[in-house]
Amino acid sequence: MSLFSLWLIPEPEREKTLTALIAKLARDFQCLPFTPHATVVTGIFGSAEETVAATATLAEATAPPAAAVEGIASEDYYYRFLYYALTKSPALDALNERACKAFNLAPLEYHPHISLIYADPAALGASVVASGVIPQVRGDVIRFDRLVLMETTGGEGEWVKVAEFPLRGTSR
């Protein structure tokens, strides 16, 4: 049994710009870079075979969703230290609900976002938020075209992409 997370990946052009931004922030603030994504669910325990099959089924039934950026946000939490908050949408909420059912997870309130920095809030504090290096993209629409299953056992430097599937469905 391993620990997995399910991610939505932005379309290639947006993925490229977000990858560059995350890499710059990682260099500037001495953090680890990671793939830009919106987490659909986390805390999935199971075998790779079972979780890959469930991810493939979800991707096949899911139309590519989009979400507008509400703005830059920060929380006193390592994995949401600094992020672009995304608008809630019926499509994202429905995908989260279907994923919770597919992986037998208790539904939690879903807050879609794209993390920009994973960091210890006590170590970096408000200096990053106040630094002005984060582009303001409020209102920009981010479209997602893939689901990625990540094995997320251990720290983010140890995470491994297990499978990636294009979103092919028509239901949002």
Backbone bond lengths (Angstrom), bond angles and torsions (degrees), N, CA, C in turn:
res aa  C-N    CA-C-N  psi(-1)  N-CA   C-N-CA  omega(-1)  CA-C   N-CA-C  phi
1 M - - - 1.456 - - 1.523 109.34 -
2 S 1.306 114.72 133.87 1.466 121.62 177.98 1.517 109.25 -124.66
3 L 1.314 115.19 170.48 1.456 122.59 177.11 1.529 108.32 -103.81
4 F 1.331 116.15 130.87 1.459 121.50 -177.59 1.524 111.01 -128.63
5 S 1.337 114.44 159.85 1.460 122.88 170.79 1.522 107.67 -132.75
6 L 1.312 115.49 151.70 1.462 121.54 179.31 1.522 108.24 -112.81
7 W 1.334 115.55 124.15 1.463 121.40 -175.96 1.515 112.00 -117.83
8 L 1.322 115.86 146.36 1.466 123.87 165.86 1.520 107.26 -94.91
9 I 1.327 116.70 132.97 1.458 121.31 -179.04 1.531 109.11 -110.09
10 P 1.343 117.38 133.89 1.470 120.02 178.85 1.530 111.52 -65.18
11 E 1.331 114.55 157.16 1.459 120.18 175.13 1.528 109.51 -54.28
12 P 1.343 117.88 154.40 1.472 121.65 -170.08 1.525 116.49 -51.86
13 E 1.317 118.91 -43.73 1.469 119.16 -178.09 1.527 111.00 -64.14
14 R 1.329 116.95 -45.07 1.471 120.49 178.64 1.523 110.42 -69.19
15 E 1.328 117.26 -37.07 1.461 120.23 177.12 1.530 110.14 -58.94
16 K 1.321 116.67 -40.87 1.469 121.22 -179.20 1.534 111.05 -63.30
17 T 1.335 117.34 -45.74 1.467 119.35 -179.16 1.530 111.40 -68.31
18 L 1.326 117.11 -38.69 1.461 119.79 178.02 1.532 111.46 -68.99
19 T 1.321 117.30 -36.87 1.467 120.66 176.81 1.524 110.20 -60.51
20 A 1.322 116.36 -43.70 1.469 120.57 179.05 1.527 110.61 -63.92
21 L 1.320 117.85 -42.80 1.464 121.19 179.23 1.531 110.70 -63.88
22 I 1.325 117.56 -46.72 1.463 120.92 -179.61 1.523 110.51 -62.89
23 A 1.333 117.49 -39.98 1.481 120.93 178.27 1.525 110.84 -64.17
24 K 1.334 117.40 -41.37 1.468 120.89 178.81 1.526 110.56 -63.98
25 L 1.322 115.90 -45.99 1.460 119.61 179.02 1.529 111.16 -62.88
26 A 1.327 116.91 -39.23 1.462 120.81 178.88 1.534 110.46 -62.11
27 R 1.331 115.88 -42.07 1.480 119.37 177.33 1.522 110.81 -65.91
28 D 1.331 115.82 -49.61 1.470 120.68 -175.75 1.523 112.86 -61.64
29 F 1.333 116.79 -36.35 1.465 120.08 -173.57 1.525 112.98 -114.79
30 Q 1.326 116.11 14.25 1.463 123.62 174.73 1.533 112.29 53.04
31 C 1.332 113.66 54.06 1.461 121.92 176.74 1.526 108.27 -120.13
32 L 1.308 116.92 169.56 1.452 120.46 176.63 1.532 110.33 -83.98
33 P 1.329 118.12 135.50 1.463 119.88 174.06 1.531 110.26 -77.25
34 F 1.315 116.21 162.06 1.470 121.71 179.60 1.523 108.02 -153.22
35 T 1.306 115.74 167.38 1.461 122.29 179.57 1.527 109.46 -71.14
36 P 1.343 117.53 131.71 1.468 118.22 176.96 1.532 110.32 -65.59
37 H 1.321 114.91 135.23 1.458 119.80 -176.09 1.527 110.44 -164.56
38 A 1.317 114.07 161.91 1.463 121.42 167.33 1.522 105.74 -112.99
39 T 1.309 117.37 119.20 1.459 120.78 -179.99 1.522 109.10 -69.47
40 V 1.325 115.05 129.56 1.472 120.69 175.76 1.521 108.83 -87.22
41 V 1.340 116.35 -53.94 1.463 122.60 174.23 1.520 108.43 -147.63
42 T 1.302 114.92 156.91 1.461 122.18 175.45 1.520 107.47 -136.82
43 G 1.317 116.13 170.72 1.454 119.07 179.74 1.511 113.33 81.07
44 I 1.329 117.03 26.38 1.462 121.71 178.68 1.533 107.74 -84.62
45 F 1.316 117.44 121.17 1.459 121.32 175.24 1.519 108.13 -109.73
46 G 1.323 116.11 132.84 1.454 119.84 178.14 1.505 110.85 168.76
47 S 1.315 114.72 -173.27 1.458 120.18 176.90 1.523 108.33 -85.71
48 A 1.311 115.72 155.13 1.469 120.06 177.58 1.522 110.13 -59.25
49 E 1.316 117.48 -41.40 1.467 121.33 -178.11 1.532 111.40 -58.96
50 E 1.323 116.64 -47.74 1.471 120.83 -179.23 1.530 111.71 -65.92
51 T 1.319 116.36 -44.23 1.459 119.18 -176.51 1.527 111.83 -71.73
52 V 1.332 117.59 -34.15 1.470 120.39 176.01 1.527 109.66 -64.19
53 A 1.330 117.32 -43.91 1.466 120.65 -179.88 1.529 111.06 -62.23
54 A 1.325 116.93 -43.85 1.468 120.19 179.66 1.527 110.86 -66.14
55 T 1.323 117.41 -37.89 1.474 121.11 177.91 1.516 110.79 -64.69
56 A 1.319 117.41 -42.75 1.474 121.35 178.63 1.523 110.70 -60.52
57 T 1.318 116.69 -41.93 1.468 121.00 179.43 1.526 110.58 -64.58
58 L 1.325 116.96 -43.61 1.468 120.41 178.01 1.530 111.24 -61.58
59 A 1.326 116.60 -45.48 1.469 120.50 -178.55 1.524 111.18 -62.79
60 E 1.299 116.23 -40.10 1.465 121.01 -178.91 1.530 111.12 -63.83
61 A 1.325 116.77 -31.36 1.463 121.75 -176.28 1.526 113.87 -96.12
62 T 1.322 118.43 -1.80 1.466 121.74 -172.70 1.523 111.53 -110.52
63 A 1.312 116.24 126.18 1.457 121.41 172.83 1.523 109.05 -77.94
64 P 1.326 117.57 148.90 1.470 119.62 179.19 1.535 111.49 -59.90
65 P 1.329 117.59 116.87 1.464 120.40 179.10 1.526 111.75 -86.46
66 A 1.304 115.11 167.28 1.465 121.87 175.11 1.524 107.47 -136.70
67 A 1.325 114.78 155.61 1.465 120.10 177.42 1.517 108.84 -149.15
68 A 1.309 115.91 141.65 1.458 120.91 176.53 1.528 109.72 -85.27
69 V 1.314 115.27 148.10 1.466 120.63 176.94 1.527 108.29 -80.99
70 E 1.327 116.05 124.87 1.465 120.91 177.10 1.513 111.39 -80.93
71 G 1.334 116.36 -30.57 1.450 120.50 -179.24 1.513 110.53 152.67
72 I 1.309 115.40 -173.58 1.458 122.50 178.80 1.528 107.90 -89.03
73 A 1.327 115.99 136.67 1.459 120.28 179.10 1.522 109.15 -136.92
74 S 1.312 114.98 161.86 1.455 121.25 179.47 1.519 108.21 -144.98
75 E 1.328 115.53 144.41 1.460 120.91 176.66 1.517 108.85 -133.10
76 D 1.287 114.94 162.08 1.458 121.69 177.53 1.529 108.37 -85.26
77 Y 1.327 115.52 58.24 1.460 122.85 -176.38 1.526 107.55 -149.52
78 Y 1.308 117.08 131.88 1.462 122.79 -173.01 1.532 112.89 -51.05
79 Y 1.329 117.91 -50.44 1.468 120.83 -174.82 1.531 113.96 -82.91
80 R 1.303 117.27 -3.52 1.466 120.65 173.58 1.529 109.64 -130.91
81 F 1.319 115.14 36.75 1.453 119.29 -179.69 1.527 110.61 -62.03
82 L 1.335 117.28 -46.50 1.460 120.92 179.11 1.522 107.87 -146.03
83 Y 1.347 116.70 128.12 1.461 119.11 -174.81 1.527 111.49 -157.16
84 Y 1.334 113.24 163.66 1.463 120.38 168.57 1.527 106.35 -89.69
85 A 1.316 116.70 117.19 1.459 121.01 174.67 1.526 107.99 -75.84
86 L 1.325 116.19 134.95 1.459 121.84 179.68 1.518 109.51 -107.21
87 T 1.323 115.67 149.57 1.461 119.63 177.08 1.523 109.47 -66.69
88 K 1.303 115.63 142.82 1.462 119.83 173.71 1.519 107.42 -71.60
89 S 1.312 115.33 145.46 1.457 119.03 178.73 1.519 108.78 -144.05
90 P 1.329 116.81 155.06 1.464 118.92 176.28 1.534 112.33 -57.52
91 A 1.330 117.69 -36.45 1.467 120.57 -178.99 1.526 111.42 -66.17
92 L 1.331 117.74 -45.53 1.459 120.49 179.46 1.532 111.10 -67.84
93 D 1.331 116.25 -41.67 1.467 119.66 178.44 1.526 110.93 -62.10
94 A 1.339 116.61 -41.99 1.470 120.80 -179.63 1.529 110.64 -64.92
95 L 1.325 117.44 -41.73 1.462 120.20 178.09 1.525 110.32 -62.92
96 N 1.323 117.09 -44.08 1.461 120.84 177.87 1.531 110.39 -59.35
97 E 1.335 117.38 -44.61 1.471 121.11 179.74 1.520 111.19 -63.85
98 R 1.339 117.35 -44.41 1.473 120.45 179.14 1.530 110.86 -64.13
99 A 1.327 117.10 -38.57 1.467 120.48 178.69 1.525 110.74 -66.36
100 C 1.325 117.19 -42.22 1.472 119.71 177.40 1.527 110.51 -58.30
101 K 1.324 116.63 -43.34 1.469 119.92 178.58 1.522 111.04 -66.16
102 A 1.334 117.19 -44.51 1.465 121.13 -177.30 1.522 112.26 -61.66
103 F 1.333 116.61 -32.97 1.463 120.75 -176.61 1.531 112.59 -107.07
104 N 1.327 116.59 11.90 1.466 121.64 178.35 1.525 112.44 55.25
105 L 1.326 115.60 46.72 1.465 121.66 178.42 1.521 109.70 -105.56
106 A 1.305 116.02 143.90 1.461 120.14 173.93 1.522 107.95 -69.57
107 P 1.331 117.65 130.42 1.469 118.84 179.69 1.525 111.26 -66.41
108 L 1.323 114.43 137.50 1.454 122.53 174.63 1.518 107.60 -120.88
109 E 1.322 116.80 161.68 1.458 118.64 176.31 1.525 108.86 -61.76
110 Y 1.321 115.82 130.29 1.461 121.69 -174.18 1.520 110.46 -98.05
111 H 1.336 116.03 128.21 1.459 123.34 178.37 1.523 108.29 -123.65
112 P 1.334 117.59 89.11 1.471 118.92 -176.86 1.526 111.66 -65.30
113 H 1.336 114.53 138.08 1.462 120.44 -178.90 1.522 109.27 -162.08
114 I 1.316 115.81 163.47 1.460 122.34 172.57 1.522 106.63 -120.54
115 S 1.326 115.61 111.20 1.461 119.82 179.74 1.520 110.63 -66.46
116 L 1.332 115.63 146.07 1.463 122.04 177.56 1.525 111.10 -112.76
117 I 1.327 116.58 -32.60 1.459 122.30 177.69 1.521 108.02 -141.66
118 Y 1.323 115.75 133.99 1.458 121.66 165.91 1.529 104.94 -100.80
119 A 1.314 116.71 122.85 1.464 118.62 -177.75 1.515 110.75 -161.54
120 D 1.315 114.46 158.17 1.447 122.29 173.89 1.530 107.56 -74.17
121 P 1.319 117.99 115.29 1.468 119.82 -178.38 1.524 113.41 -55.85
122 A 1.333 117.58 -34.00 1.462 120.01 -179.89 1.523 111.42 -68.05
123 A 1.325 116.78 -28.95 1.466 120.56 -178.00 1.523 112.41 -79.00
124 L 1.335 117.48 -40.66 1.465 119.83 -176.61 1.518 113.21 -101.22
125 G 1.313 116.27 -34.32 1.456 119.98 178.67 1.512 113.32 59.73
126 A 1.314 115.59 -156.25 1.463 121.88 -175.05 1.523 113.00 -76.73
127 S 1.332 118.67 -5.50 1.462 120.34 -176.63 1.517 112.34 -59.41
128 V 1.322 117.54 -35.68 1.461 120.68 -179.55 1.519 110.18 -68.75
129 V 1.306 116.12 -46.58 1.457 120.35 -178.47 1.521 110.19 -62.64
130 A 1.323 116.01 -38.79 1.462 120.85 -177.62 1.530 113.02 -82.82
131 S 1.324 117.69 -7.13 1.465 120.35 -172.86 1.526 114.12 -69.79
132 G 1.325 117.22 -21.52 1.459 119.93 178.95 1.514 114.04 78.15
133 V 1.328 119.27 8.77 1.462 120.95 -178.65 1.523 112.91 -86.43
134 I 1.308 117.19 -7.24 1.459 120.76 -178.21 1.532 108.81 -91.82
135 P 1.335 117.99 119.70 1.465 118.98 178.36 1.531 111.13 -62.29
136 Q 1.313 115.29 138.10 1.453 121.06 175.30 1.534 107.69 -82.89
137 V 1.310 116.49 116.02 1.464 120.15 -177.27 1.527 111.18 -125.20
138 R 1.312 115.59 27.16 1.466 120.33 -179.28 1.523 109.92 -52.70
139 G 1.325 115.14 129.51 1.459 121.18 178.96 1.523 113.79 91.97
140 D 1.329 117.57 -18.44 1.473 119.36 175.66 1.522 109.10 -60.27
141 V 1.315 115.57 142.22 1.459 120.63 178.34 1.521 108.90 -100.65
142 I 1.308 115.21 128.75 1.462 121.73 177.11 1.518 107.52 -107.92
143 R 1.315 115.55 124.89 1.448 121.91 177.73 1.526 108.96 -102.12
144 F 1.311 115.46 140.22 1.462 121.74 -179.35 1.521 109.02 -112.61
145 D 1.331 116.58 139.00 1.459 118.33 -177.03 1.529 114.92 -128.27
146 R 1.348 117.82 0.49 1.461 120.87 -177.55 1.519 111.27 -144.29
147 L 1.325 114.77 151.70 1.458 121.90 168.68 1.518 107.12 -109.08
148 V 1.320 116.49 134.60 1.454 121.99 177.61 1.517 108.40 -122.79
149 L 1.324 114.63 133.16 1.451 121.08 173.62 1.520 107.20 -98.98
150 M 1.321 115.71 121.30 1.463 122.02 -179.30 1.523 109.81 -112.43
151 E 1.327 116.13 135.12 1.453 119.22 167.83 1.522 105.84 -82.66
152 T 1.313 116.35 119.09 1.464 121.22 -172.16 1.529 111.95 -117.06
153 T 1.324 115.35 32.40 1.455 119.87 173.23 1.525 107.42 -73.01
154 G 1.318 117.99 132.51 1.460 121.20 -179.87 1.518 111.61 86.05
155 G 1.326 115.40 -168.88 1.466 121.57 -179.45 1.515 111.29 -77.48
156 E 1.340 116.53 167.15 1.467 119.96 -174.74 1.526 113.91 -60.63
157 G 1.308 118.22 -22.22 1.457 120.71 175.85 1.520 112.93 -70.70
158 E 1.322 116.61 -14.70 1.464 121.85 -179.22 1.528 113.11 -104.78
159 W 1.311 118.38 -2.52 1.454 120.96 -177.10 1.521 110.89 -67.36
160 V 1.333 115.11 147.42 1.458 121.05 -176.73 1.529 109.65 -133.64
161 K 1.336 115.35 132.94 1.466 119.17 173.70 1.519 108.36 -73.78
162 V 1.324 116.28 123.98 1.459 122.40 -178.33 1.522 110.73 -94.16
163 A 1.329 116.23 -42.20 1.471 120.18 -177.29 1.522 109.55 -157.99
164 E 1.320 115.04 153.19 1.469 122.07 177.48 1.524 108.01 -137.80
165 F 1.341 115.41 133.42 1.453 120.87 -178.29 1.523 110.57 -133.73
166 P 1.341 117.66 135.20 1.466 119.36 173.61 1.528 109.74 -69.43
167 L 1.313 115.34 148.05 1.467 120.57 176.64 1.525 107.38 -81.55
168 R 1.324 117.06 124.18 1.464 120.78 -172.12 1.523 114.55 -122.06
169 G 1.309 117.82 -7.74 1.459 120.46 -172.53 1.509 112.83 -76.27
170 T 1.314 113.73 175.39 1.455 120.81 177.23 1.518 111.44 -112.11
171 S 1.345 117.49 -13.71 1.467 119.29 179.21 1.488 110.42 -83.36
172 R 1.301 116.70 140.01 1.466 121.87 178.99 1.471 106.11 -112.94
